[in-house]
Amino acid sequence: MTDEDAEKLASMDLDGSVHSEDLGGKSDIRGVPNRDADRYAGLRFSCDQGTRDLPMEAVNDEYCDCRDGSDEPGTSACSGVAKDSGFYCANEGYRSMVIPTSRVNDGICDCCDGSDEPSGSCKDSCKEDGASYRVEMERLQKIIDAGKAKKAEYVAQAANVETTIGESQRQELEAKIEAKREEEVAAQELVDKLEAAEQQRQKLADAMLRTKRINSLHLSMLSRQQLEGVIVDAIVEGGKPMDLVNIVQKVLDDTFDGTAEIATDGSTSTVEVPTVEWVFSDTNNANDKYHDPYEELGDDDEDVDIEAEEEIKDQEVDLVAADAQALKDARRDLRSIEREVSALEDEKRELERKGARDYGTEKQWYALQDKCFKAQADKYTYEICMYGRAKQDSVNLGDWDGFVDNSNHKVFKFANGQRCWSGPHRSLTVHAKCGSEERILNVREPSTCEYVMTFATPAAC
Ligand code: MAN
């Protein structure tokens, strides 16, 4: 189907036939169709709804007597004077037509049978015109037939599809959603429980780290006065980890006479002030290079809570290894259930949305749902998406507003588009015409921001 064919199809009537004025052939009176022959058959002629009575000689006498112009159907005498009743040419062999009477006897052959001009001035080309017209019509008819065949495919495609959401379908989907939501609640509870345990573990780990730092700095060995000094010096020095370790080292050296040896429980051990990195690292790793001297000394000083530390370590190892993985798994499971719930809800919404759609009496529009078609017209690219949105470039021309009543599902609208500058919201009316394929044939804007489109599609065949 070429653009030209499409244009021709667009000019054809909705049923695919070409508009013509076949009023029953030619009568004996010039410019009058057979259908009206009786009116011109008597001895007298009546016009202007019976208010004027004329002798038959007054008909086609080149003088306009009637206001309705009916006494001069075969001359141009009434053109511009009265209402134009038109000149009928039978055009035998081609299409009959009605032309304005102003074109009668004007030296131009408008009718192919030449009846609008004095006899002998025009060649009768109706036979030839008719032959090529029929060839053209047959060709266009083939396009229409192809469109009809394609429409039959559309109809078949939709035949077995449930286009209205059934009660059982809805209930089934709702039950599925309900069951999934219960799973979601259980999964959320598990995540909450494991997160609480993780928080607890973190608290214990923090406490343990703190204990480690206290122990590593041997703060328990310092007097209250020395500790107060450490605090003040640390503040004065800026409170940096390195400063703090140096301060503590100095206090320890002073206290233990530079020997760096301490005696507890009668035993002797070297006090090893650990490296800054170790003390302030955030780990509690058992393989750490610093070894707490109090452990060896069997010190059970209250301040250095080795037992608590061990207990924490045990708990931590379990939690880190098992619960952290369990939490990860539980979160993953929850996310996957949440996704399933949302997919089911989407499915339900989609079903309801589609169930509410009007696909036409034969569901002929079903195959085109959500399909989009584009075309360039003037300086814009227009796009329509069936049951969706229409656009002019990126400007919203409106959302689907349904088929126009009594249009036989051949006219549909998009409404409530982007507001026109100090005008209405943009809207588009689409006139669907039979064609062998989908194609936007033309777009006009007869009134500002109110657009009209002609669209060829098999669905309109
Ligand atoms: C844009 C287009 C036109 C429309 C004007 C109205 O230029 O959408 O079609 O007529 O806006 O201002």
Residues whose N, C-alpha, C, O or C-beta is under 5 A from the ligand:
A	BS01	MAN	W421 T448 C449
